[in-house]
Amino acid sequence: MNETKSDQPNKALALLEKMMALHETGANCVDCETCGEQIDCLAELVATGGGDPMELLPAVQRHLECCRDCREEFEALLAILRAEQSGLC
């Protein structure tokens, strides 16, 4: 590796910038417990045509996009609510 001492500050600065970006986006993330506390509200809003989940609860929607267990729970709840609305339940 032919790294000069002048390259080290640039790499350190780039690493610091990435860490700050992660920290800033981390404030918008939720864990499974927090998602579970809000998932019923989001499902009801979506089921009634209340808007785009990303606009309503963006942090919860982002969590659902990356957590299979929470997404399955959300989809099941949404299916139940829609079935109730259509009179199937």
N, C-alpha and C positions, 0 to 999 in steps of 0.2 A: 504494500500500500504506500503510495507516494504522496502522502498527505503533508502539507507544509503547515507551519505554525499559523500562517495567515488564514488557512482554511478552517481552523478550529473555532474561532469566534463566529464565523458564518454558520457552521453546523450547530453550535450552541444556541445561536439566535433562532435558527429554524426550529430546533427542538422546543425551545421556550414558546415560540409562537403556536406550535401544535398543541402543547400542553394547555395553553391559555384557551385555545379554541375548544378543546375537549371540556375544560372547566366551564366555559360559557354554555355549551350545549348541554352539559350535565344538569344544569338547573331546570331544564325543560323535560327531564326524563322522570318517569315514575317507576316504582317497583311493582311487583305482583300484588302486594297487599293494597297499595294505594289505588292501583288499577281496579282491583276487585271492589273497592269502596265506591267507585264511580261508574263501573261498567253497566249497572242497571239503569242509571240515568241516561247514559249515552245510548243504550239499546232502545229505551222508550222514545227518545228524541228521534232516532233514526227510523224506528218503526212507524212513527206518526208522520214521517216526512218532514221532520223539523230541521233539516239542513245537513250540511256536509260535516261528517265527524271530525275532519281535520280543522274545521273552523270552530266547532263546538267545544271540543276538548282535545286540542292538538297533542298534548303530552300523552294522554291515554291512547289516542289513535296510533301514535308512533310506537308505543309499547305493544299494542295489539299486532302491529306489523312485524315485530321481531320475537314475540313470545307465543309459541304455538298453543300452550295450555290456556292462556288467557283469551286468545283469539277463538279457540274452540268453545269456551264458555260464553263468550260474547255472541257467537253465531248461533249457539243453541238457544240462548235467551231471546235473541232477535227472532228466531224461527217460531218460538212459542208465542211471542207477542203478536207476530203477524198472523199466526193461526187463530189466535183469539179475536183479532180484529176482523178476520174474514168469516168468523162464525164456525170454524172447524173444531174449536175446543169448547 
